[in-house]
Amino acid sequence: MQTIAERLDSARKGIDQAATSAHRPPNSVKLLAVSKTKPVSDIMEAYEGGQRMFGENYVQEGVEKVQELSHLSDIEWHMIGPVQSNKTKVVAEHFDWVQSVDREKIARRLNEQRPDSMPPLNVCIQVNIDDEESKSGVALSELDALVEFINSQKHLTLRGLMAIPKADPSEEQQRATLSKLKEIFDHYHTSLSNFDTLSVGMSSDMAEAIQHGSTMVRIGTAIFGKRN
Ligand SMILES: *Cc1c(COP(=O)(O)O)cnc(C)c1O
């Protein structure tokens, strides 16, 4: 059995290798450790292994962990799961990033509810890149309007895009999806100053995502083991 610290090391090595083979600098890809459903003791193990960025999917669970670990002020907390409008306040008060914003109503509430005492909330727009009916994420036809809206909000900083590509694609589908995403990212990246994040790639497609320009991979299983 490998420890969390050992699996974290392997994940970092995997990122470095994928970046190098894509002719990109290793430090151009950040590692978000996805700790959803895992206990605070697991987060502590990863923290002691040097990890500082953690992602949570469920608001209630995430907020409890943020509060419990509030003495570790150098952790950067990312909300990566769906946020209902009755949960925006508690998210705006506890997280550093929200990667799953996909509509104006949620963005407006996060902006209004971000405390003045905190720095602007970092936001990624989740895009429904494969146009799946069941998936969250803004449709590509509505992306421009949402970019413009978020960019005008004082308490939000628009950092980039997040996507969860379709599971088990063919190689060809995967390449097409990741290339399209990269093209859309580049379009905004060249014109918006803080737009520097393309959050794509999980345990199973990390290398391919890095090959296609991902700047942040979100890894759960490969670090913390299977979830129940
Ligand atoms: C669970 C989850 C991940 C991590 O997935 P793994 O396959 O466990 O690496 C990444 N992103 C999102 C949005 C998730 O919900």
The ligand as a MOL file (V3000), in Angstrom:
LIG
                    3D

  0  0  0     0  0            999 V3000
M  V30 BEGIN CTAB
M  V30 COUNTS 15 15 0 0 0
M  V30 BEGIN ATOM
M  V30 1 C -14.2500 13.9580 -8.5400 0
M  V30 2 C -13.8130 15.0030 -9.4700 0
M  V30 3 C -12.4860 15.0520 -9.9260 0
M  V30 4 C -11.4490 14.0040 -9.5760 0
M  V30 5 O -11.6930 12.8230 -10.2780 0
M  V30 6 P -10.7190 11.5530 -10.1450 0
M  V30 7 O -11.1410 10.6890 -11.2660 0
M  V30 8 O -10.9820 10.9510 -8.8100 0
M  V30 9 O -9.3230 12.0270 -10.2780 0
M  V30 10 C -12.1190 16.1110 -10.7570 0
M  V30 11 N -13.0130 17.0620 -11.1150 0
M  V30 12 C -14.2840 17.0450 -10.7020 0
M  V30 13 C -15.2050 18.1360 -11.1250 0
M  V30 14 C -14.7320 16.0200 -9.8780 0
M  V30 15 O -16.0060 16.0160 -9.4850 0
M  V30 END ATOM
M  V30 BEGIN BOND
M  V30 1 1 1 2
M  V30 2 1 2 3
M  V30 3 2 2 14
M  V30 4 1 3 4
M  V30 5 2 3 10
M  V30 6 1 4 5
M  V30 7 1 5 6
M  V30 8 2 6 7
M  V30 9 1 6 8
M  V30 10 1 6 9
M  V30 11 1 10 11
M  V30 12 2 11 12
M  V30 13 1 12 13
M  V30 14 1 12 14
M  V30 15 1 14 15
M  V30 END BOND
M  V30 END CTAB
M  END
